[in-house]
Amino acid sequence: MNTYSVTELRQKTSAIIKAALEKGYVHIIQNSKAKVAVVDSDYLTTLQEAYEDYLDHQVIENRRDEPTITLEEYLKKDTIKP
């Protein structure tokens, strides 16, 4: 498992960072509980993008039943004229 104690983190920081880079992440435990994770930056970016995609999908699903208007109707409402 990718788990290290806070003491190990203090003593083996470079090795733990290397493990996080190789495995994507490692957990740091304190008082027998996972408290934080050391995460590879690229992995974090991938997770953030996936979460943003998920949130976008949720917004679309929640708005699916809302009333809609056609493009022509929208353009008629537009107050900006060329």
Legacy VTK file of the C-alpha trace (Angstrom):
# vtk DataFile Version 3.0
C-alpha trace
ASCII
DATASET POLYDATA
POINTS 82 float
0.000 0.000 0.000
1.128 3.580 -0.618
1.015 4.650 3.028
3.635 6.406 5.121
3.619 7.912 8.594
4.349 11.555 9.332
7.633 10.427 10.909
8.593 8.602 7.712
7.690 11.711 5.728
10.115 13.769 7.825
12.869 11.168 7.497
12.363 10.042 3.891
10.840 13.026 2.120
12.671 12.478 -1.170
11.838 8.770 -1.283
8.163 9.450 -0.552
7.993 12.116 -3.262
9.583 9.630 -5.664
6.975 7.018 -4.683
4.181 9.539 -5.280
5.585 10.338 -8.713
5.823 6.637 -9.591
2.433 5.586 -8.209
0.447 8.799 -8.686
-0.083 9.389 -4.969
0.768 8.202 -1.458
-1.175 8.566 1.784
0.323 10.105 4.901
-1.103 8.746 8.146
-1.207 10.314 11.575
-2.620 8.576 14.638
-3.441 5.528 12.485
-5.657 7.547 10.139
-4.980 8.789 6.617
-4.750 12.572 6.946
-3.339 13.806 3.626
-2.041 12.584 0.298
1.084 13.525 -1.602
-0.052 13.586 -5.214
1.817 13.759 -8.515
1.029 17.128 -10.104
-0.018 15.630 -13.462
-2.295 13.167 -11.655
-3.882 16.031 -9.703
-4.482 17.990 -12.909
-6.143 14.934 -14.469
-8.375 14.510 -11.407
-9.343 18.191 -11.436
-10.238 18.092 -15.130
-12.290 14.924 -14.661
-14.148 16.514 -11.740
-14.867 19.661 -13.767
-16.207 17.483 -16.600
-18.407 15.660 -14.088
-19.772 18.961 -12.730
-20.462 20.217 -16.264
-22.370 17.014 -16.987
-24.410 17.466 -13.788
-25.366 21.020 -14.825
-26.462 19.771 -18.245
-28.513 16.961 -16.698
-30.156 19.335 -14.211
-31.106 21.767 -16.972
-32.339 19.171 -19.438
-36.015 19.734 -18.551
-35.841 23.536 -18.489
-37.774 25.397 -21.188
-35.781 26.255 -24.293
-36.009 28.790 -27.091
-34.848 28.579 -30.673
-31.835 30.456 -31.968
-34.143 32.651 -34.033
-36.133 33.614 -30.915
-32.932 34.393 -29.056
-31.622 36.547 -31.876
-34.899 38.506 -31.967
-34.436 39.310 -28.263
-30.839 40.419 -28.745
-30.588 44.172 -28.252
-27.211 44.464 -29.962
-27.676 45.158 -33.663
-24.877 45.262 -36.237
LINES 1 83
82 0 1 2 3 4 5 6 7 8 9 10 11 12 13 14 15 16 17 18 19 20 21 22 23 24 25 26 27 28 29 30 31 32 33 34 35 36 37 38 39 40 41 42 43 44 45 46 47 48 49 50 51 52 53 54 55 56 57 58 59 60 61 62 63 64 65 66 67 68 69 70 71 72 73 74 75 76 77 78 79 80 81
